[in-house]
Amino acid sequence: MNSSLMRLSVWLPAAWLCLCTAVGAQTAPSTPKPFEDSIAQRSLACTHCHGAQGRAAPDGYYPRLAGKPAGYLYNQLLHFRDGRRHYGLMTQLLEPLSDGYLLEIAQYFAELDLPYPAALPAAGSRELVERGRVLVMQGDASRQLPACVQCHGTRMTGVLPNVPGLLGLPRDYLNAQLGAWRTGKRRAHAPDCMSQVALRMSPDDIQAVSVWLASQPVPSDSKPVERLAAVAGLPVCGTAAITASATSAKTGVAR
């Protein structure tokens, strides 16, 4: 046997052994990880759409959950389950779940303190952006349109227990939700204050507000404030009373 054939006869069995070992390592059953029976594990279903840890998905439609007030998140879960908000996937996911379970999910995401991504530049003309700023910060008294900051806080990070922040949300999501309030596709407990506000806004108002808000950076302290000073003339919201009565006994969420 010549030297080439001898080398081949040695190499082939060795190569076959390596191949079999590699295939065996890939196909051998791995030991399954023990199931972690925790709300963090069970809430992973939410993160498939809302992003890892509820930080928001990159598509600009599914909103952030992390750090929002527990009362607000709880109410939205109830609204989806009970038909006041309409999105089939959410409704099917939540239909079997009890009030207590939904409250546990809301509290879990509310307690997550995670950084926000940097805001994107405003996607609109200078006039449109300025119009949005004025509506958010000052409102329009001639149309009885309150400033957004009067309910959502001067830093626009929300108010405990049930008013969400407006910063860190994509323009398309803000546009869609304000439009849904205006057309009645999104509702809350009566009196529905956001519906009243949105009905006083034109489509151009909604676009301007969405563009300006989406371009604003989130402050380093992004947590919702404890309370707002009383302001005369603000719309009355039915959700506030529902949140207080439904959650205070279970969680200590303040009114």
Secondary structure as UniProt FT lines:
FT   HELIX           3..27
FT   HELIX           39..42
FT   HELIX           44..50
FT   HELIX           52..54
FT   TURN            58..59
FT   TURN            66..67
FT   HELIX           70..82
FT   HELIX           88..94
FT   TURN            95..96
FT   HELIX           99..110
FT   HELIX           126..137
FT   HELIX           141..143
FT   HELIX           149..152
FT   TURN            154..155
FT   TURN            160..162
FT   TURN            167..168
FT   HELIX           171..183
FT   HELIX           193..199
FT   HELIX           203..214
FT   TURN            232..233
FT   HELIX           238..251
//
